[in-house]
Amino acid sequence: MFANIGEDIVTAVLQGAPPGTVYALVALGFVLAYKTSGVFNLAFGAQAYASAVLYFKTHAEWGWPVLPSLAVSVFVLAPLVGFLLESLIFRHLRTAPPVSSLVVAIGLTIAIPSIVDLALDFQPRNGQIPLGIVPNGNSVYYPVFDLYSFSRDELMAMGVATAAMLALAAMFRFTMVGLKMRAVVESPRLTELNGLAADRISISAWMLSSLFAGLAGVLIAPRFPTLAPGRFFDIVVVAIAAAAVGALVSLPRAYIGGLALGVAIALFNTFIPRWANDHSWLRPMQNNITPALPFVVLFLVLVFMPGLRRARFAADPLAGVDPPPRSTVIPAPISASEIVRRTLGTTLLVVTLIVLFTRGDSAFLYLAGQGAALAVVYLSITIITGLAGHISLCQGSFAAVGAFTTYQLAARYDTSVLVGAVAGALVAAAVGALLSVPLIRLSGVWIAIATLAFAFFFDAVMVKFSWTGAPSGVATGDLVVPRPVIGPWDMASDKSFLAFLLAVLAIATVAVMLLSRSTTGRMLRATRGSEIAAQSIGISPTRARVLAFSLAAGLAGLGGALLVIQQESVNYDTNFAPFAALFWLVLVVTFGARAPEGAIAGAATFTLFDKVVLQGTFIGWLLRSPDRVPGLLPVSPKWRLVLFGLGTIQYASHPEGVLEMARARRNRRRAEDDDHDDDHVELALEASV
Amino acid sequence: MGLGGAAPAKNGADVSAALELRRVYAGYGPFRALFDVNLTIAAGEAVALVGSNGAGKTSLARVASGLVTPSEGSVVVNGRDLTRAPAYRYARAGVAHAPEGRSVFATLTVEENLELSIHRIRGRKGLKAGLEQAYALYPILGERRQQLAGTLSGGEQRMLTMARVLVDAPRLLIADELSLGLAPLMVQHTYEALQQLRQSGVALLVIEQHVTHALALCDRVVILDRGTPTWIGSSEQARTRLQTVLHSPPTSN
């Protein structure tokens, strides 16, 4: 009996080693990037994806031998990506707050895979994955104690990970290069005062960590069923959990953390089904616990390991050398031109709506309805990110809570979906409030990562219960949600429901605007500026944070509910999965998270940009004939991801977004014109005297 | 403005000057900090920079070490025009700047902090000797060589900053708020080390709260007021003059 258990444990350890190595490999890369650039590089997975795709293309499709494929994808492309990222983007963000570079990294997570797909004409397909870099990597096995057999690919990955850990740790501990890289991360200016070229060190650090990303990408790709960017992103989040064990800076501990996660998952997989035989309450969860383990670990580490929390990003002692950020708010004088502009804008909106309602075909009505429902979700980002200043990466989960609540109430108790939507909003608000409690002591980047961990936990566990989404429904999308009937109005048609959604959106927009002007809104904005300063004038940051999270979660829940009513079914994977929901944040932040316009423009872009712009419908309409559309169009919808993913780059210098930025620029120009006018007046006065 | 001072600026590259600022205007974004600054520091000369809070002393030091690039004017170091060059080229040209406050790498150990500059200047072979020199200067740093610099006390961090530039043996040493946070004994040590460097031909630009200390060390005094040098003279002249200037409201000439 005990011998059996011992054997099982050894088997599990051996089984856990290969996936553990994958986590360790990515965790090492993540730690490397973090140590050498100070950037919380969520785009690490995207970089790995780029090399994996190029390797697949050259090796599997074009039939190149292994070595040239490997050289091009890992030793040329990967460092090149690092070079470009550093010199074009992150060099200019070195002194920006860590949250800014995190947002940019999220944008790159979206943009890079699409750029790669477009450039290489690659389409992720099931079963289409590269083979490993050693011959017969997945068919030759080496058994260990007759308990588990390692494939050649697995042994290769384990060897590389171990060697990399040793080599990198030695580099940081014993060489000047490693020391210089650590110095630049903390203060490029102080490094320069020591006579060291910070830019050059920073570039080589980025190229090194990108090279590692590429290597990891090629090595781990054979483990995936599909070569898709989402897989790589998921594994980065798992790797962050492993890296968090080493406080994100220790390479050996990240390596051990990765292996331990792999082994722990294997142990759970071995033992939980047995325990479930004895304890029936475990049974519904037995398949969900293990995939959720890394995210639970990450969340717990973030919340309960104060050392990690306090491992603050050491502030640059010479930050004062940089010019202060430009003030983003320039009060708008209500001038004649502003009134004209607003009138024109309103007219345009009304005309668009009239055209939509009278002439729009069913596809447009459907997309517009989807956009209106999404806009309500996006408004939650206006609250949490724009108003309260937190980056939340689990708005998709909050929306899903609203959606599932609506579905369950309608399916089980035949409740009206409108009542369901309100209930969904309330449940989501409660979930948001609960979630915010453990997050109270976290700040900035850590909130983002903790919410991401929650989103993945939700994705792995919560979705799969019979009282939420149930596994079968999630996959096939047969969680049917009916359209509502209010008295005499049956909203079965997309047109009538669109009218309803627009009304709800208008109310939500006004509510958010009123909120931002209210005392509560000012309280949130004060904590956004400085929690310490806010505390000193009697604001409780705890209360502000709980409030911000529950309001945002409630609104996201409402929007999620409306979205599934509009789509008439719950499609969790396409709408609410963590990776899908990243793009929401990207869109809202690019357009502007501080005002509702940004959310609405973001939602319109999400649903309509592809149809209207990229497929050439708009140009065709302008040219009055679809035949005259230039041959360039239609272009791939992936350009949307590229465009707006890269759009986040301006977040660091303009956190107010492009809409507000344009307005500020107009106001500034007008203010300058006014100055000139004053000059004229003064000159005239002087002349008259 | 442009007061010439005791060592008049010559046109063209003056090889003998450690630092030459010509008609320098500088600031941070929209904020202007320096206006029309002309200042020449000859090789081996020691200059004290005096002025009230916000007069532009730190900005002037930053321009002199390349941390802040002037919007107008030029900066010549040892006869080379480095106006638009990045700060590391200044350091390589022989400028060592100890910025004000706790200017250390908080996440590196004391030894690693020192290694960065000693390794560049003396190479791997000179590393040990350089470290020994720093620890001889400030023994407490030797005791804490494996400690993270961020966990040192304010005075110890200041010593670390000063140790870096003192061991550097540059052509021009810039010390901002030289003795702020240092214990009296350490202040004395630091001044002795500076005096030695002076005698070996190092030029000094010193910003100091203890005006008497500074006057004892320096040949020349520059008084900054609202971003412009308003008075330049010898230490002896300054001693009599400062009493009146520093204790009366700033003039706006």
HADDOCK unambig.tbl for C-alpha pairs under 7 A between the chains (distance, minus, plus):
assign (segid A and resid 183 and name CA) (segid B and resid 105 and name CA) 6.70 0.50 0.50
assign (segid A and resid 186 and name CA) (segid B and resid 105 and name CA) 6.62 0.50 0.50
assign (segid A and resid 192 and name CA) (segid B and resid 87 and name CA) 5.45 0.50 0.50
assign (segid A and resid 192 and name CA) (segid B and resid 88 and name CA) 4.30 0.50 0.50
assign (segid A and resid 193 and name CA) (segid B and resid 87 and name CA) 6.09 0.50 0.50
assign (segid A and resid 193 and name CA) (segid B and resid 88 and name CA) 5.69 0.50 0.50
assign (segid A and resid 193 and name CA) (segid B and resid 91 and name CA) 5.89 0.50 0.50
assign (segid A and resid 193 and name CA) (segid B and resid 97 and name CA) 6.65 0.50 0.50
assign (segid A and resid 194 and name CA) (segid B and resid 88 and name CA) 6.80 0.50 0.50
assign (segid A and resid 194 and name CA) (segid B and resid 91 and name CA) 6.44 0.50 0.50
assign (segid A and resid 194 and name CA) (segid B and resid 116 and name CA) 6.73 0.50 0.50
assign (segid A and resid 194 and name CA) (segid B and resid 117 and name CA) 5.05 0.50 0.50
assign (segid A and resid 195 and name CA) (segid B and resid 88 and name CA) 4.13 0.50 0.50
assign (segid A and resid 195 and name CA) (segid B and resid 89 and name CA) 6.58 0.50 0.50
assign (segid A and resid 195 and name CA) (segid B and resid 91 and name CA) 4.62 0.50 0.50
assign (segid A and resid 195 and name CA) (segid B and resid 92 and name CA) 5.42 0.50 0.50
assign (segid A and resid 196 and name CA) (segid B and resid 88 and name CA) 5.46 0.50 0.50
assign (segid A and resid 197 and name CA) (segid B and resid 88 and name CA) 5.74 0.50 0.50
assign (segid A and resid 314 and name CA) (segid B and resid 106 and name CA) 6.73 0.50 0.50
assign (segid A and resid 317 and name CA) (segid B and resid 102 and name CA) 6.81 0.50 0.50
assign (segid A and resid 317 and name CA) (segid B and resid 103 and name CA) 5.47 0.50 0.50
assign (segid A and resid 321 and name CA) (segid B and resid 67 and name CA) 7.00 0.50 0.50
assign (segid A and resid 321 and name CA) (segid B and resid 68 and name CA) 6.74 0.50 0.50
assign (segid A and resid 322 and name CA) (segid B and resid 28 and name CA) 6.56 0.50 0.50
assign (segid A and resid 323 and name CA) (segid B and resid 28 and name CA) 4.33 0.50 0.50
assign (segid A and resid 323 and name CA) (segid B and resid 29 and name CA) 4.63 0.50 0.50
assign (segid A and resid 324 and name CA) (segid B and resid 29 and name CA) 6.71 0.50 0.50
